[in-house]
Each structure stands twice: as structure tokens, then as C-alpha cells.
């Protein structure tokens, strides 16, 4: 591959890592970048290479958050296991549900999330210190299973769905929700790679090169999130959801 294409992939991987660390959605940047640089690749190879790159950035962000944000290990375990199992099952069912059926539903959900977050100014601004009860663990498991399955079978907006769900039902702020979502996203990526790697749908040279840039970007993203807090993440979250809405709307209106 030519040097300029490699450098462009590295640049986009860095940007994707930074955004993904704060609010998720790195795939919105990396996947089109890989497709543009190597248009001859099969979609599965594009997704597999993207997952290989992003899992390192996600792991780096998760580790950084866990060092600086107080999280319950019991809660992390429930979220991680639920997300992994359901994402694995979602990937196994990927050929059974056409993405064209899911897109209008996902679009409606993103619009509702954007309106709700915009109207509720205090949404995700306060973190409630609460006991990790059976109810909280059940809610965490349900959300992780549903969203994890969605990530395995389709994917766009997964990080946004995780963050919104954790804020709404676990009563955490944007900062803690971002930290929890990194654990969930790492497990969904790991589950997807367990399918893509054995099937030969991963370009290890490109993926690992992008992974280095993705890690660097994730460190910057976590630093910004921790420095500026939930208010900053809320703004980036709304911007990302808006981009997702525009992108899915375009794909529905112009499927070609």
C-alpha cells in the first residue's frame, strides 16, 4: 500500500480513537477511511480490520477510565459478560436480519435519544452514589444483552446507546457512563473478532498499524473527558448522535 494511504489511515485512526474514548462512534470515522483506502475489500474484511484496530483503543480507554473513575467490579462483570455473549450471538445471526430492516428503527431511536438529551439539560450531569443492588445488576444485564446483540448484528450508534442506557437506568453521569460503555464495547469487539479472525477477515498489518494510532487517540480522548467532565461529553455526545442521524437518513433515502 502507498505511504500516503497508510498515513491517512493512521490519521483517521487517531481521530476515531479520540472520539470513541469519550462518546463512542469511532467506527463512523474508521470504516469509511478503510473503505476509501481499499475499496476492493469485502465488507467483512473491512469490519474485521476495523474491530482489530478499535479493540486496542477501546481497551486503552477502558483501562484509563478504570484507573481514574470509581466503578463497581460486580457491575463491570455483569456488563462485560452480557455484552460479550449477546454480541457473539448477534454476529452469528447477522445473515438472518437484513440491515435495511433495522436502519429505520435505529434512526427513530437516535432521534428520540437526541431530543431527550437536548431537552433534559441536567440529564447525565449528576452521578448518584448508589448501592449495587440486584435491581441495578438486572438492569445492567438487560441493557448490555440488548445493545450487545445489536452491535453484533448491525453496530452503528452502539456507544451512544450504551451511554444513554447507563445514564437513564443506572443513574450515572456522562463520565461514568462513558467509562462503563468502554468495558461493554471492548467485550463486543472481542466477540466480533472471535468470528472475523478464524474466518480470515482481518488484515493484521493494516489493523495493527491503525491500532497504535487508535491507542494514542484514545489517550487524548480520555484526558479531555476527565479534564472537562460530563458537560463536555454531553456536547460531543449530541454532536455524534446528530451525525449518526444524518448518516442513517442519507443511507435510507439513497440506499445505493
C-alpha positions in Angstrom: 0.0 0.0 0.0 1.2 3.5 -0.8 2.6 5.6 2.0 0.0 8.4 1.7 -2.8 5.9 2.1 -1.2 4.4 5.2 -0.7 7.9 6.7 -4.3 8.8 6.0 -5.5 5.6 7.8 -3.2 6.4 10.7 -4.6 9.9 10.9 -8.3 8.8 10.8 -7.5 6.0 13.4 -6.1 8.6 15.8 -9.3 10.8 15.4 -11.5 7.8 15.8 -9.7 6.7 19.0 -10.1 10.2 20.5 -13.8 10.5 19.7 -14.5 6.8 20.6 -12.9 7.2 24.0 -15.2 10.0 25.0 -18.6 9.1 23.5 -18.1 6.1 21.2 -18.7 6.2 17.4 -15.1 5.7 16.2 -16.4 3.3 13.5 -18.1 6.2 11.9 -14.6 7.5 11.0 -12.5 4.3 10.6 -14.8 2.3 8.5 -15.3 4.9 5.7 -11.5 5.5 5.9 -10.7 1.8 5.3 -13.3 1.5 2.5 -11.9 4.6 0.8 -8.2 3.4 1.0 -9.0 -0.1 -0.1 -12.3 -0.2 -2.0 -11.6 -3.7 -3.2 -12.0 -5.3 0.3 -15.0 -7.4 1.2 -17.3 -5.7 3.8 -16.5 -8.5 6.3 -12.7 -7.7 6.0 -13.4 -4.0 6.4 -15.3 -4.6 9.6 -12.8 -7.2 10.9 -9.8 -4.9 10.3 -11.7 -2.0 12.0 -12.5 -4.2 15.0 -8.9 -5.2 15.4 -7.8 -1.6 15.3 -10.5 -0.3 17.6 -10.3 -3.0 20.2 -6.8 -1.8 21.3 -8.1 1.8 21.6 -11.1 0.7 23.5 -9.0 -1.4 25.8 -6.7 1.6 26.4 -9.6 3.9 27.1 -11.3 1.4 29.4 -8.0 0.9 31.4 -7.5 4.7 31.7 -11.1 5.3 32.9 -10.9 2.4 35.4 -7.7 4.0 36.9 -9.4 7.3 37.5 -13.1 6.7 37.7 -14.6 4.7 40.6 -16.6 1.7 39.2 -18.1 -1.4 40.8 -16.3 -4.6 39.7 -19.6 -6.5 40.1 -21.3 -4.1 37.8 -18.4 -4.3 35.3 -18.5 -8.1 35.3 -22.3 -8.2 34.6 -22.0 -5.7 31.8 -18.9 -7.3 30.2 -20.3 -10.9 30.2 -23.7 -9.8 29.0 -22.2 -7.7 26.2 -19.8 -10.4 25.0 -22.4 -13.3 24.9 -25.1 -11.3 23.2 -22.7 -9.7 20.6 -21.4 -13.2 19.8 -24.9 -14.4 19.2 -25.7 -11.2 17.2 -22.7 -11.9 14.9 -23.9 -15.4 14.4 -27.3 -14.1 13.4 -26.0 -11.4 11.2 -27.2 -13.0 7.9 -30.7 -13.6 9.3 -31.9 -10.0 9.7 -31.4 -7.5 6.8 -29.8 -4.3 7.9 -32.4 -2.4 5.8 -35.0 -3.5 8.3 -33.0 -2.2 11.2 -32.0 1.2 9.9 -35.4 2.9 10.2 -35.8 1.6 13.8 -32.3 2.7 14.8 -32.9 6.1 13.2 -36.1 6.6 15.2 -34.3 5.6 18.4 -31.4 8.0 17.8 -33.8 10.9 17.2 -35.6 10.2 20.4 -32.3 10.0 22.3 -31.1 13.3 20.8 -34.4 15.1 21.7 -34.5 13.7 25.2 -30.8 14.5 25.9 -31.2 18.0 24.5 -34.4 18.8 26.4 -33.2 17.4 29.7 -30.4 19.8 30.5 -29.5 18.0 33.7 -29.5 14.6 32.0 -26.2 12.9 32.7 -24.8 15.8 34.7 -25.2 14.2 38.2 -23.8 10.9 39.4 -25.7 9.2 42.1 -23.6 7.1 44.5 -25.8 4.1 44.9 -25.7 0.6 46.3 -25.2 -2.1 43.7 -28.5 -3.9 44.2 -30.0 -6.9 42.4 -32.2 -4.4 40.5 -29.2 -2.4 39.3 -27.4 -5.6 38.2 -30.5 -6.8 36.3 -30.9 -3.5 34.5 -27.2 -3.5 33.6 -27.5 -7.1 32.3 -30.6 -6.4 30.2 -29.1 -3.3 28.6 -25.8 -5.0 27.9 -27.5 -8.0 26.3 -29.9 -6.0 24.1 -27.3 -3.4 22.9 -24.6 -6.1 22.7 -26.7 -8.2 20.4 -27.4 -5.1 18.3 -23.7 -4.4 18.0 -23.1 -7.9 16.8 -25.8 -7.8 14.2 -25.5 -4.2 13.0 -23.5 -1.8 15.0 -23.8 2.0 14.2 -24.6 4.0 17.3 -23.7 1.2 19.8 -21.6 3.5 22.0 -24.4 6.1 22.1 -27.0 3.5 23.1 -24.8 2.2 25.9 -24.1 5.7 27.3 -27.8 6.7 27.1 -29.0 3.5 28.7 -26.5 3.6 31.6 -27.4 7.2 32.3 -31.1 6.6 32.1 -31.3 3.4 34.1 -28.2 3.1 36.2 -28.4 6.8 37.2 -24.8 7.7 36.4 -23.4 10.8 34.7 -21.9 11.1 31.3 -18.4 10.5 32.6 -19.2 7.2 34.4 -21.5 6.1 31.5 -18.6 6.6 29.1 -16.3 4.5 31.3 -18.9 1.7 31.6 -19.5 1.8 27.8 -15.8 1.2 27.1 -15.9 -2.1 29.0 -19.1 -3.1 27.1 -17.6 -2.0 23.7 -14.4 -3.9 24.4 -16.3 -7.1 25.0 -18.5 -6.6 21.9 -15.4 -6.0 19.8 -13.7 -9.1 21.3 -16.8 -11.2 20.5 -16.8 -9.9 16.9 -13.1 -10.7 16.4 -13.7 -14.2 17.6 -15.7 -14.6 14.4 -13.7 -12.5 12.0 -10.2 -13.8 12.8 -10.9 -17.5 12.2 -12.7 -16.6 9.1 -9.7 -14.8 7.7 -11.4 -11.4 7.6 -8.7 -9.3 9.3 -5.7 -7.5 7.7 -3.3 -7.7 10.6 -0.7 -5.4 9.2 -3.1 -2.6 8.5 -5.2 -3.2 11.6 -2.2 -3.2 14.0 -0.7 -0.1 12.4 -4.0 1.7 12.9 -4.2 0.3 16.4 -1.2 2.2 17.5 -2.8 5.5 16.3 -6.1 4.5 17.8 -4.5 4.0 21.2 -2.8 7.4 21.0 -6.1 9.0 20.1 -8.0 7.2 22.9 -5.5 8.5 25.5 -6.2 12.1 24.3 -9.9 11.4 24.3 -9.9 10.1 27.9 -7.8 13.0 29.0 -10.2 15.5 27.5 -13.2 13.7 29.0 -11.7 13.6 32.5 -10.5 17.3 32.3 -13.7 18.8 31.1 -16.2 16.4 32.6 -19.8 15.4 31.9 -20.8 18.8 30.3 -18.2 18.4 27.6 -19.1 14.8 27.0 -22.8 15.7 26.7 -22.0 18.2 23.9 -19.8 15.7 22.0 -22.5 13.1 22.5 -25.2 15.3 21.0 -22.9 16.1 18.0 -22.1 12.4 17.4 -25.8 11.4 17.6 -26.7 14.1 15.2 -24.1 12.9 12.7 -25.4 9.3 13.1 -29.0 10.6 12.4 -27.8 12.4 9.2 -25.8 9.4 8.1 -28.6 6.8 8.6 -31.1 9.2 7.0 -28.9 9.5 3.9 -28.5 5.7 3.7 -32.2 5.2 3.9 -33.1 7.8 1.3 -30.2 6.9 -1.0 -29.5 3.2 -0.5 -27.2 2.9 -3.5 
